Amino acid sequence: MEKQRIVFATMLAMCFWASAKAETVVTLHRDEAKNIIPVEIYGQFAEHLGSCIYGGLWVGEDSNVPNTQGYRNDVLQALKDLQIPVLRWPGGCFADDYHWRDGIGPRERRPAIVNTYWGGTTEDNSFGTHEFLNLCELLGCEPYVSMNIGSGTVQETAEWVEYMTSDDNAPMANLRRQNGREKAWKVKYIGIGNESWGCGGQMRPEYYSDLYRRYAEYARSFSGNTLFKVASGASDYDYNWTDVLMQQVGRRMNALSLHYYTVFTWDGPKGSATDFTQENYWWTLGKCLGIEPVLKRHISIMDKYDPEKRVQLFVDEWGTWWDEEPGTIRGHLFQQNTMRDAMVAALSLNTFHKYTDRIGMANIAQVVNVLQAMILTKGEKMLLTPTYHVFKMYKVHQNARYIPAEIVTAEMKAAEGVCAQVPQVSVTASADESGRMHISLVNTSPEKAEKVRLNIGRGPVLAGGEILTANEINAHNTFDKPDMVKTEKFEDMKQKGSVVEVTLPALSIVTIEMNQTKK
Ligand code: AHR
């Protein structure tokens, strides 16, 4: 492929230098490191959809699958290793169909329901409020609960919040006690509806704004638990939704959400998760990177109404969306996950890191068995996807200070219609509290290794590295071969004073660690 060298920041001198050297040059601006990357950027999402909850997270206490209080042991452990910071539940579109009282009390007395939105599957409601909030406690993550605004009442919202969070001598708190939980849970995040412009009620933004104000008013903070209220935000390019919400709801919301999927089309086949061409690969990366201008435009609207950045932007659904795997149930959104998905994960996280003065949370869709999942299960078997490995490698950036970087690298391919350019190399860097610095690098080229010159400045000393790579863009893990794609130690790098030279293999994601020398 004829490559053109491009500057992904304004550094013409470096561009010239890079052209001569034909390598990627990264310059870190450690003195400009300001924003902390919130742990919540690494948020997850679990919906009652397909086998995300039933079979994925939850098998019940009587299952043959090894479990702890009904939660699968293998999945539990994998999620603990990932240190997931926040889990959104019960949907998605399911949330606006869900009536929480169906999911409390003795399990044998809970009514079965039909999950009409997602495949018409019957659910026995054995996973409800207690099971979700106890799971969050086991994982040590914040719950993020979406209220039913589409088909639920204000009273349901008010009572659900009281049930979960009140320690008072109040009707709902007493009902919770009766159901075996004495102390209230801590629930920080609540969503006031989901996709209220679509599956969550087909509303106009003006109407939803009023509904938000009404429902949010009755979602009260009890017993020292302060709610952080999230308004249902726009999809992709619906800038008017953001504008109206910012104008009519403003500071009544703590955050406004945004959904952006790397999806080919909403109206027809989305393409196979594993059987795709290089053309498809570049298109996907272009669509994924297309989130950056979208973010910038929503943020600029938010800045207009809220220059102090008090209202956060939550990208509370993002990720790839392919056709369901052959042989699985339509509407259950079970898809495989390849190196292409790993690239999307890394490039998206690199992008979110840049805007953390406004983006407070991001939740990849979804955690198990649905869309761009961390984990896939089949009966007793489980596998970790390439996306899981990216999240694990990147967890070092959680709660670390973002270091701005300039990069001069090649343009691999213009992905028509979705994003102007896909860079060969993408970078993100951060420094944690103990002074360790982590630099994550992505080489998007499936064919070409790339030398990267990292100008890191004085002080840090190379401490180690980890890599995720494969020979094929569609490499993935299967239940029979669960370790085809996994991380390994990375050593192809050397330091010369304030410069680190790294050779990135084709199709690779690398995180390197640097320790700070004692002064
Ligand atoms: O994540 C799957 C679905 O995508 C969610 O239920 C919905 O909010 C979105 O359209």
Residues whose N, C-alpha, C, O or C-beta is under 5 A from the ligand:
A	BS01	AHR	G92 C93 F94 E195 A365
